[in-house]
């Protein structure tokens, strides 16, 4: 009876998990839409990692020796002896399985996961910071968030490696021991890619946002030592809430204390895998029964036409931003141009244009290299563990001037404007508030946000095949739209256009004109037309004037 009861409970829990996954984040939850975006991005990265691992595992297992299929004519005793020998071989074989190679995580996938986790943590900080206390040191908060994201990323992959190694070892041992067991049977013994990736994504998104709240709460406690800071646990308060979280709902504790329920304690959500709880932080104790639930957020609009009102309201500046004294050193002095030929000339020409518009105060030295990659037009590279800038690579010869200006924008955003080794465009630094408001309320960005909600509404039918006799329908890629909507990419694109327009450089303006008129821009609108860009250009003028770098 006990076994039947446990089986029934396991089935109920599994059904609840499926319903929760279909339902998504509750619309009463602060930042629910941004959290769902983060979950989709993290899940996609994990799926890619798991697929690569299982491809290597499949190739490896196919090379292993296996017990022969039993032959009726074979003596039963001989079969027993043979199986015993193979059991011993399987037990010993575990020592020589190349786990590190089979379960390795590609550096690019690692970096993308770290960036996604860091971004979710920053957004957790910004979500609370928009209505939090003024005067907080957001630079320090974001720096702590970066350190946490790095340490937790390593912890995640160590835990996954240990779990995967245990599963893989048992599967290989069973394959060796079991006559007639197929490669497909063995692969079925491994972890499910989609389910595992989705659970990890939900759990870690919840954790990252809660960690962002924790960091801002600790900074509030430091900034206002006479005002006690508390954190409060919230659930969706529906029939999918588990017993652990149900007991924690509405619980309020000091910012550095743990939440405690029957036989369980934790610093913050998640309380378990697939947990979608959240916390709020405030500087006074409010009885749980008096704590109002957040107002419901309207469901996403599916119409292709963006709403006429602004879709983004920048946070109020945390403190008045005084102009920062900069040396106005030419930006070109920070670079070593190792590109040759057309790319090398394009880099030199673009640096002249940049130097005519603004200087910088503290950019470290960075080499510029040529690349033959077909995966990207250009790239700004940083180290895996400490986020140090390494190099800029230029791959394209189509628009090399605008491409280099774009990557130079990443470098400036990452190492010149605010705290070094983080993208200031994605922080709560008040010096970026004017730029934030202008770009996020511009038509191209509003267009992308509307497209993200309903990509199929923006599908394009075009001629296809020899002579264009056939037609093909192209639907905008949701993952690419999310990439274009990241603040770091919006900053780099707008910076490149700013340099072209502010310098008046004819070559850059020519490349910009081609980009704006392209079929790609007609669909995704990554660049602005001249009229749309006027307020953004003014915001950049204001930014570089405050930095003391404007020429």
C-alpha positions in Angstrom: 0.0 0.0 0.0 2.8 2.4 0.9 4.4 1.8 -2.5 1.1 2.4 -4.3 0.7 5.6 -2.3 4.2 6.9 -3.2 3.7 6.0 -6.8 0.4 8.0 -6.8 2.1 11.0 -5.2 4.9 10.9 -7.7 2.4 10.9 -10.5 0.5 13.8 -9.0 3.8 15.8 -8.6 4.7 15.0 -12.2 1.3 16.2 -13.5 1.7 19.4 -11.4 5.1 20.0 -12.9 3.7 19.6 -16.5 0.8 22.0 -15.7 3.2 24.5 -14.1 5.4 24.4 -17.2 2.5 24.9 -19.6 1.1 27.7 -17.4 4.4 29.6 -17.2 5.0 32.4 -14.7 2.0 33.8 -12.9 1.1 37.3 -14.3 0.9 38.6 -10.7 4.6 37.9 -10.3 6.8 41.0 -10.7 8.9 40.8 -13.9 7.1 37.6 -15.0 7.6 38.4 -18.7 11.4 39.1 -18.4 11.7 35.9 -16.3 10.1 33.8 -19.0 12.5 35.3 -21.5 15.4 34.4 -19.3 14.0 30.8 -18.9 13.8 30.4 -22.7 17.3 31.6 -23.2 18.8 29.4 -20.4 16.9 26.3 -21.6 18.2 26.8 -25.1 21.8 27.0 -23.9 21.4 23.9 -21.7 19.8 21.9 -24.6 22.7 22.8 -26.8 25.2 21.6 -24.1 23.3 18.3 -23.5 23.0 17.6 -27.2 26.7 18.0 -27.7 27.5 15.8 -24.7 25.1 13.0 -25.9 26.6 13.1 -29.4 30.1 12.5 -27.9 28.7 9.8 -25.7 26.9 8.0 -28.5 30.1 8.0 -30.6 32.1 6.7 -27.6 29.7 3.9 -26.7 29.5 2.6 -30.2 33.2 1.7 -29.9 32.9 -0.5 -26.8 33.0 -4.2 -26.6 29.8 -5.9 -25.5 28.7 -9.4 -24.4 27.7 -11.6 -27.3 24.0 -12.5 -27.8 23.3 -15.9 -26.2 23.5 -18.9 -28.5 21.1 -21.8 -27.8 23.9 -24.2 -28.4 26.2 -22.6 -25.9 26.5 -24.3 -22.5 24.6 -22.5 -19.8 27.6 -22.7 -17.4 29.8 -21.0 -20.0 27.2 -18.2 -20.3 27.3 -17.7 -16.5 31.1 -17.6 -16.5 31.1 -15.2 -19.4 28.6 -12.9 -17.8 30.6 -12.9 -14.5 33.7 -11.9 -16.4 31.9 -9.1 -18.1 30.4 -7.9 -14.8 34.0 -7.6 -13.5 35.1 -5.8 -16.6 32.2 -3.3 -16.3 33.1 -2.6 -12.7 36.7 -2.0 -13.6 35.9 -0.1 -16.8 34.3 2.8 -14.9 37.8 3.8 -14.0 38.8 4.4 -17.6 35.7 6.2 -18.9 36.8 9.6 -20.2 34.2 11.5 -18.3 36.0 14.9 -18.7 35.9 14.6 -22.5 32.4 13.2 -22.8 30.8 15.7 -20.4 32.9 18.8 -21.4 31.2 22.1 -21.8 32.3 24.2 -24.8 33.8 27.6 -23.7 31.2 29.5 -25.9 28.3 27.7 -24.2 29.8 28.3 -20.8 30.2 32.0 -21.6 26.6 32.3 -22.9 25.2 30.5 -19.8 27.2 32.8 -17.5 26.1 35.9 -19.4 22.4 34.7 -19.2 22.7 34.1 -15.5 24.4 37.4 -14.9 21.8 39.2 -16.9 18.9 37.6 -14.9 20.7 38.7 -11.7 21.1 42.2 -12.9 17.5 42.4 -14.0 16.5 41.2 -10.5 18.5 44.1 -9.1 16.9 46.6 -11.5 13.4 45.2 -10.9 13.6 46.1 -7.2 15.8 49.1 -7.8 13.2 50.9 -9.9 11.1 51.4 -6.8 13.8 51.0 -4.1 15.7 53.4 -2.0 17.8 56.2 -3.5 21.5 56.6 -3.0 22.5 53.0 -3.3 25.9 52.0 -4.7 24.7 50.1 -7.8 28.2 49.7 -9.1 29.1 47.6 -6.0 25.8 45.7 -6.2 26.4 44.8 -9.8 30.0 43.8 -9.1 28.8 41.4 -6.3 26.3 40.0 -8.7 29.0 39.3 -11.3 31.1 37.5 -8.7 28.1 35.4 -7.6 27.1 34.5 -11.1 30.6 33.3 -11.9 30.8 31.2 -8.7 27.3 29.8 -9.1 27.9 28.9 -12.8 30.9 26.8 -11.7 28.8 25.2 -9.0 26.0 24.4 -11.5 28.3 22.7 -13.9 30.1 20.8 -11.2 26.8 19.4 -9.9 25.6 18.6 -13.4 28.9 16.8 -14.1 28.7 14.7 -11.0 25.1 13.7 -11.7 25.7 13.0 -15.3 28.8 11.0 -14.5 26.8 8.7 -12.2 24.1 8.2 -14.8 26.6 7.6 -17.6 28.7 5.2 -15.6 25.7 3.0 -14.8 24.4 3.1 -18.4 27.8 2.1 -19.9 28.1 -0.7 -17.3 24.7 -2.0 -18.2 25.5 -1.9 -21.9 28.7 -3.9 -21.4 26.9 -6.4 -19.1 23.7 -7.0 -21.1 23.9 -9.1 -24.3 21.9 -7.7 -27.1 21.4 -4.3 -25.5 21.4 -1.7 -28.3 23.0 1.7 -28.5 19.5 3.2 -28.6 18.5 1.4 -25.4 21.6 2.8 -23.7 21.0 6.3 -24.8 17.5 6.1 -23.4 19.0 5.5 -20.0 20.6 8.9 -20.1 19.0 12.2 -19.1 16.2 13.7 -21.1 17.5 16.8 -22.9 14.4 19.0 -23.0 12.9 18.2 -19.6 16.2 18.6 -17.8 17.1 21.8 -19.6 13.6 23.3 -18.8 13.8 22.5 -15.1 17.3 23.9 -14.8 16.2 27.1 -16.6 13.2 27.7 -14.4 15.1 26.9 -11.2 18.1 29.1 -12.0 16.0 32.0 -13.2 14.2 32.0 -9.9 17.5 31.8 -8.1 19.1 34.6 -10.1 16.3 37.1 -9.5 16.1 36.2 -5.8 19.9 36.7 -5.5 19.5 40.2 -7.2 16.9 41.1 -4.5 19.2 39.7 -1.8 22.1 41.9 -2.9 20.1 45.1 -3.2 18.6 44.3 0.3 22.0 43.9 1.8 23.1 47.2 0.2 20.0 48.9 1.7 20.9 47.5 5.1 24.4 48.9 4.7 23.2 52.3 3.4 20.5 52.7 6.1 21.8 51.0 9.2 19.0 52.5 11.4 16.2 51.1 9.2 15.8 47.3 9.5 15.6 45.6 6.1 13.3 42.6 5.7 12.6 40.2 2.9 9.2 38.6 2.3 8.5 35.2 0.5 5.7 35.1 -2.1 4.1 32.2 -4.0 1.4 32.2 -6.7 -1.0 31.1 -4.0 -2.7 28.6 -6.3 -3.3 24.8 -6.2 0.2 24.2 -7.8 2.1 25.5 -4.8 3.9 22.7 -2.9 3.6 22.2 0.8 7.1 23.7 1.5 6.4 26.9 -0.4 2.9 27.1 0.9 4.2 27.3 4.4 6.7 30.0 3.5 4.2 32.2 1.6 4.0 35.7 3.3 6.9 34.8 5.7 9.0 37.9 6.6 12.6 37.7 8.0 15.6 40.0 8.3 17.5 40.3 5.1 20.4 38.1 6.3 18.3 35.5 8.0 16.9 32.3 6.5 13.3 31.3 5.7 12.4 28.3 7.9 9.5 25.9 7.5 8.8 22.4 8.9 12.1 20.5 8.4 13.4 23.0 5.8 15.3 26.2 5.6 16.8 28.3 2.8 18.2 31.8 2.2 16.0 32.6 -0.8 13.9 30.9 -3.5 14.1 28.4 -5.1 13.0 26.0 -2.4 13.2 23.1 -4.8 13.6 22.4 -8.6 11.1 24.1 -10.8 10.3 26.6 -8.0 8.7 29.9 -9.2 8.5 31.7 -5.9 9.9 35.2 -5.4 10.8 37.7 -2.7 10.4 41.4 -2.1 12.6 43.6 0.1 11.6 46.6 2.2 13.0 48.7 5.0 10.1 48.2 7.5 8.3 45.3 8.9 4.8 44.8 7.5 2.5 42.1 8.9 2.1 39.4 6.3 -1.7 39.7 6.4 -1.4 43.4 5.5 1.0 42.9 2.6 -0.8 43.6 -0.7 -0.2 41.3 -3.6 1.2 43.0 -6.7 -1.4 44.2 -9.2 -2.0 41.7 -12.0 0.1 42.5 -15.1 -1.9 42.5 -18.4 -1.3 39.5 -20.7 1.0 40.0 -23.6 -0.5 41.8 -26.6 -0.4 39.7 -29.7 -1.2 42.4 -32.3 1.7 43.3 -34.6 1.2 47.0 -34.1 3.1 48.4 -31.1 1.0 50.2 -28.5 1.3 54.0 -28.9 2.4 54.6 -25.3 6.1 54.1 -24.4 6.9 50.5 -23.7 9.8 51.3 -21.4 10.0 53.7 -18.5 13.6 54.2 -17.3 14.3 54.2 -13.6 14.4 57.5 -11.9 18.1 58.6 -11.4 19.3 57.4 -8.0 21.2 60.5 -7.4 22.1 63.6 -9.4 24.9 62.7 -11.8 27.7 65.2 -11.9 30.0 65.5 -14.9 32.9 63.1 -14.6 36.3 64.5 -15.4 37.9 62.5 -18.2 41.2 62.9 -19.8 39.8 63.0 -23.3 42.6 60.7 -24.4 42.1 59.5 -28.0 40.3 56.2 -28.1 42.7 55.0 -30.8 45.5 54.9 -28.2 43.8 52.0 -26.4 44.0 49.8 -29.5 46.7 47.8 -31.3 45.5 47.3 -34.9 46.8 43.9 -36.1 44.4 43.7 -39.0 45.9 43.9 -42.5 44.6 44.9 -45.9 41.0 46.2 -46.2 40.1 45.4 -42.6 43.2 47.1 -41.3 42.5 50.3 -43.3 38.8 50.2 -42.2 39.8 49.9 -38.5 42.3 52.9 -38.8 39.7 55.0 -40.7 37.0 54.2 -38.1 39.3 55.1 -35.2 39.9 58.5 -36.8 36.1 59.0 -36.9 35.7 58.0 -33.3 38.6 60.2 -32.1 36.9 63.2 -33.9 33.8 62.6 -31.8 35.0 61.7 -28.3 37.9 60.6 -26.2 38.1 58.2 -23.2 39.4 58.2 -19.7 40.5 54.8 -18.8 40.2 52.1 -21.5 42.8 49.4 -21.2 44.9 48.3 -24.1 43.1 45.9 -26.5 44.3 44.2 -29.7 42.2 44.1 -32.9 42.6 40.9 -34.9 41.3 39.6 -38.2 39.1 36.5 -38.2 37.8 34.3 -41.0 34.8 33.1 -39.0 31.5 32.9 -40.9 29.5 32.7 -37.6 29.8 36.4 -36.8 30.7 39.7 -38.5 32.8 40.9 -35.5 33.2 40.0 -31.8 34.3 41.5 -28.5 36.0 38.8 -26.4 36.5 38.6 -22.7 38.1 36.0 -20.4 36.0 33.2 -19.1 36.5 33.6 -15.3 37.4 37.3 -14.6 35.6 39.0 -17.5 38.8 40.7 -18.6 38.8 42.2 -22.2 40.9 40.0 -24.6 40.5 41.3 -28.1 38.2 42.5 -30.9 37.9 40.3 -34.0 36.7 41.6 -37.4 35.4 38.9 -39.8 33.4 40.8 -42.4 34.5 42.9 -45.3 31.0 44.0 -46.2 30.6 46.8 -43.7 33.9 46.7 -41.8 33.8 50.3 -40.6 30.3 50.0 -38.9 31.3 46.5 -37.7 34.4 47.7 -35.9 32.4 50.8 -34.5 29.8 48.3 -33.1 32.5 46.1 -31.4 34.2 49.3 -30.1 30.9 50.2 -28.6 30.9 46.9 -26.7 34.4 47.7 -25.4 33.4 51.2 -24.3 30.2 49.9 -22.6 32.1 47.1 -20.9 35.3 48.9 -19.7 34.9 52.7 -20.2 31.6 54.1 -18.9 31.1 52.6 -15.5 32.5 49.7 -13.4 35.2 47.9 -15.4 34.4 44.4 -16.7 30.6 44.8 -16.8 28.2 46.3 -19.4 27.1 49.6 -18.0 24.1 49.6 -20.4 22.8 46.6 -18.4 23.4 48.1 -15.0 21.3 50.6 -13.0 23.9 53.4 -13.4 21.9 56.6 -13.5 24.3 58.1 -16.1 22.6 55.7 -18.7 19.0 56.7 -17.8 18.6 59.2 -20.7 20.0 56.8 -23.3 17.8 54.0 -21.9 14.6 56.0 -22.2 15.4 57.2 -25.8 16.3 53.8 -27.3 13.6 51.8 -25.6 10.9 54.3 -26.7 12.2 54.4 -30.3 10.1 52.8 -33.1 12.7 50.2 -34.1 13.0 48.8 -30.5 9.2 48.9 -30.0 8.9 47.1 -33.3 11.2 44.3 -32.1 9.4 44.1 -28.7 6.1 43.7 -30.6 7.6 41.1 -33.0 8.9 39.1 -30.0 5.3 38.7 -28.7 4.0 37.3 -32.0 6.7 36.6 -34.6 4.3 34.9 -37.0 2.5 38.2 -37.5 5.7 39.5 -39.1 6.3 36.5 -41.5 7.4 37.4 -45.0 6.7 35.5 -48.2 9.4 35.8 -50.8 10.3 34.1 -54.1 12.3 30.9 -53.9 14.1 28.5 -56.2 15.2 28.8 -59.8 13.6 31.8 -61.5 11.7 32.6 -58.3 8.8 30.4 -59.4 8.3 29.0 -55.9 7.6 30.9 -52.6 8.9 30.5 -49.1 7.6 32.0 -45.9 10.2 33.3 -43.5 9.2 33.9 -39.9 11.4 36.1 -37.7 13.5 34.0 -35.3 12.5 34.6 -31.7 15.9 33.8 -30.3 17.5 36.4 -32.6 14.9 39.0 -31.6 15.8 38.4 -27.9 19.5 38.8 -28.8 18.8 42.1 -30.6 16.8 43.4 -27.6 19.6 42.9 -25.1 20.8 46.3 -23.8 24.4 45.6 -24.7 23.5 45.0 -28.4 21.2 48.0 -28.5 24.0 50.1 -27.1 26.6 48.8 -29.6 24.2 49.3 -32.6 23.3 52.8 -31.5 26.9 53.7 -30.7 28.1 52.7 -34.2 25.3 54.8 -35.8 26.1 57.7 -33.5 29.8 57.7 -34.6 28.7 57.6 -38.2 26.3 60.6 -37.9 28.3 62.6 -35.3 31.5 62.4 -37.3 29.8 62.9 -40.7 32.2 60.3 -42.1 31.0 59.5 -45.7 32.2 55.9 -45.8 30.5 55.0 -42.5 27.3 56.9 -43.5 27.3 55.0 -46.8 27.6 51.6 -45.0 24.8 52.8 -42.6 22.6 53.7 -45.5 23.1 50.2 -47.0 22.3 48.6 -43.7 19.1 50.6 -43.1 17.9 49.8 -46.7 18.6 46.1 -46.4 16.0 43.3 -46.4 17.3 42.3 -43.0 16.7 45.7 -41.5 13.2 45.8 -43.1 12.3 42.7 -41.0 14.3 43.1 -37.8 14.9 46.9 -37.7 18.2 46.8 -35.8 19.1 50.3 -37.0 17.2 53.6 -37.0 16.4 56.0 -39.8 17.8 59.6 -39.5 14.7 61.1 -37.9 14.3 58.2 -35.5 17.9 58.6 -34.3 17.8 62.3 -33.5 16.8 61.9 -29.8 19.3 59.0 -29.4 22.1 61.1 -30.9 21.3 63.8 -28.4 21.4 61.2 -25.6 24.9 60.2 -26.6 26.0 63.9 -26.8 24.7 64.3 -23.2 26.4 61.1 -22.1 29.9 62.0 -23.4 29.5 65.6 -22.2 28.8 64.2 -18.7 31.8 61.9 -19.0 34.0 64.9 -20.0 34.9 63.2 -23.3 32.9 65.1 -25.9 35.0 66.8 -28.6 
